[in-house]
Amino acid sequence: MNNTRYNILIAMAVSLGGFLFGFDAAVISGVTGFIVPEFDLNDIQLGWAVSSLSLAAGIAMAISGPLSDKVGRKPILLVVGLFYALSAILSAMAPSFTILVLARMLGGLAVGAALVLAPMYIAETTPARNRGKMVSIQQLNIVLGFSAAYFSNYFLLGLVDSDAAWVQSWGIAENVWRWMLAVEAIPAILFFVTMIFVPESPRWLLMHKKDDEGSSILERIHGAELAKVEFAEIKDSLEKVTEKVPFKELFKPALRLVLVVGVIIGVLQQITGVNAIYFYATTIFEQSGVGKNAAFAQAVWVGIINVVFTIIAMLLIDRLGRKPLLLLGIAGVAISMFLTSYGFNQATYQLSADGLAKIEKLGDKDKLMPYVDQVFNNDLDFKKTMKQAIGTSDYAKIESDLIKNSIKMNPILVLIGILGFVASFAVSLGPVMWVLLSEIFPNWIRGLAISFVAFINSAVSFLVQLVFPWELSNLGNAMSYAIFGIFAVIGFFLILKMLPETKGKSLEEIEKEFVTT
């Protein structure tokens, strides 16, 4: 019992890195509306501020594994905690757009390393009977991090209008977006401190001939009897390790089917828009006219739905199977994106005199008087006209209030569409992709193959985040979400035709069936 409790504590401590990834990724959704006027950003610059984290994460994912093989899992995880804390502090204090991006990239290095090393460390320190459950703590912590960030942003925004003395003295009202970013330093410092007390991976110690130290840790984790068995199995597996597999082996004809399937799933997971939704959640809801406060409140529901349906996926994946769950989820993604697109396509914009009077942050309201009561049938024409009238910089400061007081649409359609997307993704493409990747590739090339697909996955994620603000400005809300829906439809039929079912099959059976000779 003591060994089990100790093992759970280790898994929870290390998977806090996943929580920080979720927090770091989602917290920016509440910041975007503030940094655009603060640094006078254009669409591509805003995309860089958001996507720079994913770019750096992709780099870290490529190097953190081999680096940890040399210096150890624990030292890299300690650096991860330090980078998370420094990123939060530097982002909050950023005096310029350039510093903000560099600080976000520092956090991205921590994200990439944590995504690779946390599940690796947990797998290497957990008994086989509990390994699946322990590793799944990482995925659960990621979505909890998302949820915590949305709630933290909503809570801080609610303090802006508070008259409390401490709120005023801390400057929260004037620097609310900086506080949103700074909050992450708290769990980051906690992660760094806990990493000091966790042991090094016993597998890594045995890899580096530190048998006594590795044996001691195994005994503490597993107990004396099981530790001897684990020690023997690890030593035996290390003796069977062959030379590093060359990259060109990945493109052998025998692997063509599973590689194509892996790449399709890796691209599909991102190109259907998940990180546009997560990273720009509050912006999306503001575009539906609910206002800033309501948009932040609705983003909290994104986090809650994400957690609930991730747990559902963990319960269903071994019952329904991978392929049915994927098809069900991708169909839900397509329907949800088309519903969101339809909701925005029905929108019209008409600024009344009373509506104009309610926009407090606009200094010279006479510039918009010629457009009072004029009807615009789409967001592109409305935004273009407003920007030409008052300038891009001033428009960015009042966009949320301007849309709120002009738009006529049913925002519930957008809310249902976005929450439906999150639920569908969380129960399918989110967790199922990584399970499938660990199953369809044969043992001898699994690590290289997963790294290759993960790199493509990260690259697509970066591009989606980078261009999403440009899409909204140049293609409009309705077309942007319709594009995501179209990609989901294409993906549905590719998965239906090509994806093998792996439920209940051993890795050897999967290899024999799907890797051609």
C-alpha positions in Angstrom: 0.0 0.0 0.0 2.8 2.4 0.9 4.5 1.6 -2.4 1.3 2.3 -4.3 0.8 5.6 -2.5 4.4 6.6 -3.2 4.0 5.7 -6.9 0.8 7.7 -7.2 2.5 10.7 -5.6 5.4 10.5 -8.0 3.0 10.3 -11.0 0.9 13.2 -9.8 4.0 15.3 -9.2 5.5 14.7 -12.6 2.2 15.0 -14.5 1.9 18.6 -13.0 4.0 19.4 -16.1 1.0 18.4 -18.1 -1.2 20.7 -16.0 1.2 23.6 -16.8 1.1 22.8 -20.5 -2.7 23.0 -20.4 -2.6 26.2 -18.4 0.1 27.8 -20.6 -1.8 27.0 -23.7 -5.2 28.2 -22.6 -4.3 31.3 -20.6 -3.4 33.2 -23.8 -7.1 33.0 -24.9 -7.9 35.6 -22.3 -4.9 37.8 -23.1 -5.3 38.3 -26.8 -8.0 41.0 -26.6 -5.7 43.1 -24.3 -2.3 42.7 -26.1 -3.6 43.7 -29.5 -4.2 47.4 -28.5 -1.4 47.3 -25.9 1.3 46.5 -28.6 -0.7 47.6 -31.7 -0.5 44.1 -33.2 -1.7 43.1 -36.7 -3.3 39.7 -37.4 -0.1 37.9 -38.1 1.7 39.4 -35.0 -1.3 38.2 -32.9 -0.9 34.8 -34.4 2.8 34.8 -33.6 2.1 35.7 -30.0 -0.2 32.7 -29.7 1.5 30.2 -31.9 5.1 30.9 -30.8 4.6 28.5 -27.8 3.8 25.6 -30.2 6.8 26.4 -32.4 9.2 26.1 -29.5 7.4 23.1 -28.2 8.0 21.3 -31.5 11.7 22.0 -31.2 11.8 20.8 -27.6 10.0 17.6 -28.4 12.7 16.7 -31.0 15.6 17.2 -28.6 14.4 16.5 -25.1 14.2 12.7 -25.4 17.8 12.2 -26.6 19.0 14.9 -24.2 17.4 13.1 -21.3 19.0 9.9 -22.3 22.4 11.6 -21.7 21.8 13.7 -18.6 18.8 12.0 -17.0 15.0 12.6 -16.8 15.0 14.4 -13.5 17.5 17.2 -14.5 15.5 18.0 -17.6 12.2 18.1 -15.6 13.8 20.5 -13.2 14.7 22.8 -16.1 11.2 22.4 -17.3 9.8 23.7 -14.0 12.3 26.6 -14.1 11.4 27.5 -17.7 7.7 27.5 -16.9 8.2 29.9 -14.0 10.5 32.2 -15.9 8.2 32.2 -18.9 5.2 33.2 -16.7 7.1 36.0 -15.0 8.7 37.4 -18.2 5.4 37.2 -20.1 3.7 39.1 -17.4 6.4 41.8 -17.3 6.9 42.0 -21.1 7.5 45.6 -22.2 7.2 44.8 -25.9 5.7 42.3 -28.4 9.2 40.8 -29.0 9.8 40.1 -25.3 6.4 38.6 -25.0 7.0 36.2 -27.9 10.4 35.2 -26.6 8.9 34.5 -23.1 6.2 32.4 -24.7 8.8 30.5 -26.6 10.7 29.8 -23.4 7.4 28.3 -22.0 7.1 26.4 -25.3 10.4 24.7 -24.7 9.1 23.6 -21.3 5.8 22.4 -22.9 7.6 20.2 -25.5 9.9 18.7 -23.0 7.1 18.0 -20.5 4.9 16.3 -23.1 7.7 13.9 -24.0 9.4 13.3 -20.6 6.4 13.2 -18.2 4.7 10.2 -19.7 8.1 8.6 -20.3 9.2 9.1 -16.6 5.8 7.8 -15.3 6.0 4.7 -17.5 9.5 4.0 -16.3 8.7 4.3 -12.6 5.2 2.6 -12.6 4.4 -1.1 -12.2 3.0 -2.7 -15.3 -0.4 -3.4 -13.7 -1.0 0.4 -13.1 0.9 1.9 -16.0 -2.1 2.7 -18.2 -3.9 4.5 -15.3 -0.8 6.4 -14.2 0.2 7.6 -17.6 -3.5 8.7 -18.2 -3.1 11.1 -15.3 -0.9 13.2 -17.6 -3.7 13.6 -20.2 -6.2 14.4 -17.4 -3.9 17.0 -16.0 -3.5 18.7 -19.4 -7.3 19.3 -19.6 -7.4 20.3 -16.0 -4.8 22.9 -16.8 -7.0 24.2 -19.6 -9.9 24.4 -17.3 -7.9 26.2 -14.5 -6.6 28.8 -17.0 -10.1 29.6 -18.3 -11.4 29.9 -14.7 -8.4 32.0 -13.6 -8.9 34.4 -16.5 -12.6 34.8 -15.7 -11.9 35.4 -12.0 -9.3 38.0 -12.7 -11.5 39.8 -15.2 -14.2 39.9 -12.6 -11.8 41.9 -10.3 -11.3 44.7 -12.8 -14.4 46.5 -11.6 -13.8 45.8 -7.9 -13.3 48.6 -5.4 -11.3 46.4 -3.0 -8.2 48.1 -1.7 -5.9 45.1 -2.5 -7.2 45.0 -6.1 -6.3 48.6 -6.6 -2.9 48.4 -4.8 -1.9 45.4 -6.9 -2.8 47.2 -10.1 -5.0 44.3 -11.3 -7.5 46.6 -13.1 -4.8 48.3 -15.2 -2.8 45.2 -15.8 -5.3 42.4 -15.8 -3.7 40.5 -18.8 -0.3 40.6 -17.1 -1.8 39.0 -13.9 -3.5 36.4 -16.1 0.0 35.4 -17.3 1.7 35.7 -14.0 -0.6 33.3 -12.2 1.1 30.4 -13.9 4.2 31.1 -11.9 2.5 29.6 -8.8 2.0 26.0 -10.1 5.3 26.3 -12.0 7.3 27.0 -8.8 5.4 24.1 -7.1 6.3 21.8 -10.0 10.0 22.8 -9.7 10.1 22.2 -6.0 8.4 18.8 -6.2 10.9 17.7 -8.9 13.7 18.2 -6.4 12.2 15.4 -4.3 11.3 12.8 -6.9 13.9 10.2 -7.7 15.7 9.7 -11.0 14.2 7.1 -13.3 15.5 3.7 -12.3 15.6 2.6 -15.9 17.8 5.6 -16.8 20.1 4.7 -13.8 20.4 1.1 -15.0 21.1 2.3 -18.5 24.1 4.2 -17.1 25.4 1.4 -15.0 24.2 2.9 -11.7 22.8 -0.5 -10.6 22.8 0.1 -6.8 21.0 3.4 -7.0 18.5 2.1 -9.5 17.9 -1.0 -7.5 17.2 1.1 -4.4 14.7 3.3 -6.2 13.0 0.2 -7.7 12.6 -1.3 -4.2 11.1 1.9 -2.8 8.6 2.1 -5.7 7.7 -1.6 -6.1 8.7 -3.3 -2.9 11.6 -5.8 -2.4 10.1 -8.8 -4.3 8.8 -7.0 -7.3 11.9 -4.8 -7.5 14.1 -7.9 -8.1 11.8 -8.9 -11.0 11.7 -5.4 -12.5 15.5 -5.1 -12.1 16.1 -8.3 -14.1 13.6 -7.4 -16.8 15.1 -4.0 -17.3 18.6 -5.4 -17.5 17.5 -8.0 -19.9 15.7 -5.4 -22.1 18.8 -3.1 -22.1 21.0 -6.0 -23.4 18.6 -6.4 -26.3 18.8 -2.8 -27.4 20.1 -2.5 -30.9 21.7 0.3 -32.7 19.7 3.5 -33.4 17.2 3.0 -36.3 18.1 5.2 -39.3 15.4 7.8 -40.3 15.1 6.4 -43.8 13.8 3.1 -42.4 10.6 4.9 -41.6 9.8 5.1 -45.4 10.1 1.4 -46.2 7.3 0.0 -48.3 6.4 -2.3 -45.4 5.5 0.6 -43.2 3.6 2.6 -45.9 0.1 1.9 -44.7 0.7 2.6 -41.0 2.8 5.7 -41.7 0.1 7.1 -44.0 -2.6 6.4 -41.4 -0.4 7.9 -38.6 0.2 11.1 -40.6 -3.5 11.4 -41.5 -4.5 11.2 -37.9 -1.7 13.6 -36.8 -2.7 16.2 -39.3 -6.5 15.7 -38.8 -6.1 16.3 -35.0 -4.9 19.8 -35.6 -6.3 20.9 -39.0 -9.9 20.6 -37.7 -9.2 23.6 -35.5 -8.7 22.4 -32.0 -6.0 24.9 -31.0 -7.8 27.7 -32.7 -10.8 26.9 -30.4 -8.7 26.4 -27.2 -6.2 29.3 -27.8 -8.8 31.9 -29.0 -11.9 30.8 -27.0 -12.8 34.1 -25.5 -12.2 35.9 -28.9 -14.6 33.5 -30.6 -17.3 34.1 -28.0 -16.8 37.8 -28.1 -17.4 37.7 -31.9 -20.9 36.3 -31.2 -21.8 39.5 -29.4 -22.1 38.3 -25.8 -19.5 40.8 -24.5 -16.2 40.3 -22.8 -17.4 39.2 -19.3 -19.8 36.6 -20.8 -17.1 35.4 -23.2 -14.8 34.7 -20.4 -17.6 32.9 -18.5 -18.4 30.7 -21.5 -14.7 29.8 -21.9 -14.9 28.3 -18.4 -17.4 25.9 -19.9 -14.9 24.9 -22.6 -12.6 23.7 -19.8 -15.3 21.9 -17.9 -16.6 20.0 -21.0 -13.0 19.2 -22.0 -12.4 17.5 -18.6 -15.7 15.6 -18.5 -15.4 14.2 -22.0 -11.7 13.3 -21.6 -12.7 11.1 -18.7 -15.5 9.6 -20.8 -13.0 8.8 -23.5 -10.7 7.0 -21.0 -13.7 4.9 -19.9 -14.9 4.1 -23.5 -11.7 3.6 -25.5 -11.3 -0.1 -24.5 -15.0 -0.8 -24.8 -16.1 0.8 -28.0 -12.8 0.6 -29.8 -10.5 3.2 -31.4 -12.2 3.4 -34.8 -15.9 3.8 -33.7 -14.8 6.4 -31.1 -12.8 8.4 -33.7 -15.6 8.2 -36.3 -18.2 9.3 -33.7 -16.0 12.2 -32.5 -15.0 13.4 -36.0 -18.6 13.4 -37.1 -19.4 15.5 -34.0 -16.5 17.9 -34.9 -17.9 18.4 -38.4 -21.5 19.0 -37.3 -20.3 21.4 -34.5 -18.2 23.5 -36.9 -21.0 23.7 -39.5 -23.4 24.8 -36.7 -20.9 27.5 -35.6 -20.5 28.6 -39.2 -24.3 28.7 -39.7 -24.7 30.8 -36.5 -22.2 33.4 -37.7 -23.6 33.3 -41.3 -27.0 34.4 -39.9 -25.5 37.5 -38.2 -26.2 41.1 -39.3 -24.7 44.2 -37.8 -26.5 47.5 -37.2 -25.1 50.1 -34.8 -27.9 52.3 -33.3 -27.4 55.7 -31.7 -28.1 54.1 -28.2 -25.6 51.4 -28.9 -22.9 53.9 -29.9 -23.6 55.8 -26.7 -22.8 52.7 -24.7 -19.3 52.3 -26.1 -17.4 54.1 -23.3 -13.8 53.5 -24.5 -14.4 55.3 -27.9 -13.3 58.9 -27.6 -14.5 60.5 -30.8 -17.9 59.0 -31.5 -18.6 61.4 -34.3 -16.5 59.2 -36.6 -19.1 56.5 -36.4 -22.2 58.7 -36.6 -22.4 58.3 -40.4 -22.8 54.6 -40.0 -25.6 54.6 -37.3 -28.5 52.4 -38.4 -26.7 51.1 -41.5 -27.2 47.4 -41.9 -24.2 45.1 -42.7 -25.0 41.5 -43.7 -21.6 40.0 -42.8 -18.8 40.6 -40.3 -16.2 41.3 -43.0 -17.9 44.4 -44.4 -18.8 45.6 -40.9 -15.3 45.3 -39.5 -13.7 46.8 -42.6 -16.0 49.9 -42.4 -15.4 50.4 -38.7 -11.6 50.1 -39.0 -11.6 52.6 -41.8 -13.7 55.0 -39.8 -11.8 55.0 -36.5 -8.5 53.3 -37.3 -7.3 49.7 -36.6 -5.8 50.6 -33.2 -8.9 52.2 -31.8 -11.1 49.5 -33.3 -9.0 46.8 -31.4 -9.8 48.6 -28.1 -13.6 48.6 -28.6 -14.2 45.6 -30.8 -16.0 43.5 -28.1 -18.3 46.4 -27.1 -18.8 47.5 -30.7 -19.9 44.0 -31.8 -22.0 43.5 -28.7 -24.0 46.7 -29.4 -24.3 46.0 -33.2 -24.8 42.3 -33.9 -28.1 40.5 -34.3 -27.7 36.8 -34.2 -28.4 33.8 -31.9 -25.2 33.4 -29.8 -26.5 30.1 -28.4 -25.8 28.5 -31.7 -22.1 29.4 -31.4 -21.9 28.3 -27.8 -23.5 24.9 -28.6 -21.3 24.6 -31.7 -18.0 25.3 -29.8 -18.9 23.2 -26.8 -20.0 20.4 -29.1 -16.7 20.6 -30.9 -14.8 20.4 -27.6 -16.8 17.4 -26.4 -16.4 15.6 -29.7 -12.7 16.3 -29.9 -12.1 15.3 -26.2 -13.8 12.0 -26.7 -11.9 11.1 -29.9 -9.1 12.9 -31.6 -7.6 14.2 -28.4 -6.7 11.0 -26.5 -7.3 8.3 -29.2 -4.6 9.6 -31.5 -1.8 8.9 -29.0 -3.2 5.5 -28.2 -3.3 4.6 -31.9 0.2 5.8 -32.6 1.5 3.7 -29.8 -0.2 0.6 -31.3 0.0 0.7 -35.1 3.8 1.1 -35.4 6.0 -1.9 -34.8 8.3 -2.0 -31.7 11.6 -1.6 -33.6 10.6 1.8 -35.0 7.8 3.0 -32.7 9.8 5.8 -31.0 11.1 7.3 -34.3 7.6 7.0 -36.0 5.8 8.7 -33.1 8.3 11.5 -33.1 7.9 12.0 -36.8 4.1 12.2 -36.6 4.3 14.4 -33.5 6.5 16.8 -35.4 4.0 17.0 -38.2 1.2 17.4 -35.7 3.1 20.3 -34.0 3.8 22.0 -37.3 0.1 21.9 -38.3 -0.9 23.2 -34.9 1.5 26.1 -35.2 0.2 27.0 -38.6 -3.5 26.8 -37.5 -2.8 29.1 -34.5 -0.7 31.5 -36.6 -3.2 32.1 -39.4 -6.5 32.0 -37.4 -6.6 35.7 -36.7 -5.9 36.4 -40.4 -8.7 34.0 -41.4 -11.2 35.8 -39.2 -10.2 39.1 -40.7 -10.0 38.1 -44.3 -12.4 35.1 -44.7 -14.9 35.9 -41.9 -16.2 33.9 -39.0 -18.6 31.7 -41.0 -16.1 30.7 -43.7 -13.3 30.0 -41.1 -15.4 27.5 -39.2 -16.8 26.0 -42.3 -13.3 25.2 -43.5 -12.6 23.3 -40.2 -15.9 21.4 -40.8 -14.9 20.5 -44.4 -11.5 19.1 -43.2 -13.4 17.0 -40.6 -15.7 15.5 -43.3 -12.7 14.6 -45.4 -11.0 13.1 -42.4 -14.1 11.1 -41.5 -14.1 9.3 -44.9 -10.3 8.7 -44.8 -10.6 7.2 -41.3 -13.6 5.1 -42.4 -11.7 3.7 -45.4 -8.1 3.3 -44.1 -8.0 3.0 -40.3 -7.6 -0.5 -38.9 -9.3 -1.4 -35.6 -6.7 -2.3 -32.9 -8.9 -3.0 -29.9 -8.2 -6.3 -28.2 -5.2 -7.1 -30.4 -1.7 -7.5 -29.2 1.1 -5.3 -30.6 2.5 -8.4 -32.4 -0.9 -9.2 -34.0 -1.3 -5.6 -35.2 2.2 -5.7 -36.7 1.5 -9.0 -38.5 -1.8 -7.7 -39.9 -0.9 -4.1 -41.0 2.9 -4.1 -41.6 3.4 -5.7 -45.0 6.4 -7.9 -45.6 
